[in-house]
Amino acid sequence: MNVAIGGFLGGITRYELSVLLGGAGILYANLIGSFLLAFITYYFIERGLLAAWLNAGIGTGFVGAFTTFSSLATTIVKLESQGVIASIGYFLVSSLGGLALALLGFMLA
């Protein structure tokens, strides 16, 4: 239930930001969401300062609905511990693969 409530609030916030700022709203949502998810993950969750149910509501729910880019950015940062090559490789495969599959979907539609 907390993920649904967070998702509802995150989606509404993204929509309102888009209405307020036009096309730049999504860019700002992606940038703000990337910061929020990383900060919440590394400051509160890793230190055990946030209950798991609240983490799910804020991270998965609110930030996840606010932007999906934040999950990608945070995963790339986490992969840094496995080395720069893993981090860069994940970024390239995600970005270029995502673009290629979006183009394929567009062409097949």
N, C-alpha and C positions, 0 to 999 in steps of 0.2 A: 504494500500500500504506500509506503514511504517513497519508493521509486516512482510510482505513478504520480504522486503529488509533486515530487521534485520535477518529474518530466513535464507535467502540466505547466508548472511555473517557469521552467526553463524555456519551453516552447513559446509561451506567451511573451516572455522577456525578449527572445530573439525576434519574434514578430514585431513587437513594439519598437525595437531598435531599428529594424528594417524600415518600418513606416517613418520613423523619425529621421533616419539618415539616408534613406534610399539604398542604392546598391552598396554603399560603403558599410551599411549596417552589418552585413554578413562578414565582411572583413574584420570589423571590430569585434563581432561575436567570436570569431575564430581566435583572434589574438587574446581577448580577455579570457575566453574559456581555456586556452592553453595555459595561461598564467594560473588561473584559479585551480585547475585540476592538478597541476604540478605542485603548487603551494599547499593545497589541501592534503595531497598524497604524502609529500615529504615532511611537512611541518606537523600536521595533526595525526595522520594515520601511522606513519612510521614510528612516532613517539608514543603511540597508544593514547592520544589525547581525545580521540573521537570514537564514539561507539560504532560498531560495525553497521548497525541499522541506519545510523545517521550518515555514515560514509556512503552507503548505497543510495540513500535519498539525495544527498548532495552531489556526489561524484557521478554515479550512473544515471540518476534521475535528472537533476537540474542541469549539471554541466553537460551531460550526454545529450539532452534535448536542446540545450543552448547551442551546442556545436559538436560535431563529430571529429573535427580537426584536432581538438584538444587531446583525444585519446591517442591519435597518431603521434603527436608531439611528445606526449609523456612516455609512450612506449619507446620512442627513439632515444629519449634521455635515459631511460632505464637500461637500454641495450649498451649504452656507453660503458657500463661496468664490464661488459664482455669484450670491449675493444671498439676502437673507432671504426674499424672495417665493418663489424656487425651493424653498428649504428647507421653508418652511411649506406650500407647495402640495403638495409630495411627501408630507409628513406627512399632510395632510388627505385627499388622494386615496387613499393607502395605508390609512389608518385607516378612513375612512368607506366607501371602496370595499370593503375587506376585510370590514367588518361587514355591508354590504349584500349582498355575495355569499354570505357565510356564512348570512345570513337566508334568501336565495333558495334556497340548497342545503338548508337545514332545511325550508323550505316545500315544496320539490319532492320531498323524500325520503318 
